[in-house]
C-alpha cells in the first residue's frame, strides 16, 4: 500500500486518531462529496512494441535444447552457412 493512498477505511482511521467520531461509511460519503478518489498504482507497464516494422531475428534455437541436470540447460547451435 502506498504511503499516500488513503481509502475510506484509512481515512476514517486517520480522522478518528485526530479526535473525530467517524465511521467507514461516513468517510466514504465525505470522500465522494469532496470528490476524493484513491489513485491506484498500475499493476504493470507494457514495454514491448510488437507492432514495429524492424526485421525479426531468425529463430536459431528452434527450442532444441538438452537438459542434463536440474537447473542446467545446454544449448546446441547449428552452424548454417549463409551464401
SVG drawing of the C-alpha trace seen along z (x, -y; Angstrom):
<svg xmlns="http://www.w3.org/2000/svg" viewBox="-22 -19 51 54">
<polyline fill="none" stroke="black" stroke-width="0.4" points="0.0,0.0 1.3,-3.4 2.1,-5.8 -0.1,-8.5 -3.0,-6.4 -6.0,-6.9 -9.1,-4.7 -12.2,-5.2 -11.0,-2.8 -7.6,-4.5 -9.2,-8.0 -11.7,-7.1 -8.9,-5.7 -6.8,-8.9 -9.8,-11.2 -10.6,-9.1 -6.9,-9.5 -7.4,-13.3 -10.5,-13.1 -13.3,-13.0 -16.1,-10.5 -16.4,-9.0 -17.0,-5.6 -16.0,-4.0 -19.3,-4.6 -19.4,-8.3 -15.8,-8.7 -16.9,-7.2 -19.7,-9.7 -17.4,-12.6 -14.8,-11.4 -17.5,-11.2 -18.8,-14.6 -15.3,-16.2 -14.6,-14.1 -11.6,-12.5 -10.5,-9.3 -7.7,-6.9 -5.1,-6.9 -4.0,-3.2 -0.7,-2.2 -0.7,-0.4 -0.1,3.3 2.4,3.4 3.6,1.2 3.8,2.6 7.3,2.1 7.3,4.3 6.3,2.9 5.3,5.9 4.0,3.8 7.3,2.5 8.5,2.6 12.0,3.8 13.3,7.2 12.9,10.0 15.9,12.2 15.8,15.8 14.9,18.5 18.2,20.4 17.5,22.5 14.1,23.7 13.5,24.9 16.1,27.6 18.0,27.8 19.0,30.7 18.6,30.8 21.4,32.7 20.8,31.9 18.2,30.0 18.5,26.2 21.2,26.9 20.5,26.4 23.0,27.0 22.3,25.2 23.5,26.6 23.7,24.2 23.6,25.4 26.0,23.8 24.2,22.8 26.2,21.4 24.6,18.4 25.6,17.9"/>
</svg>
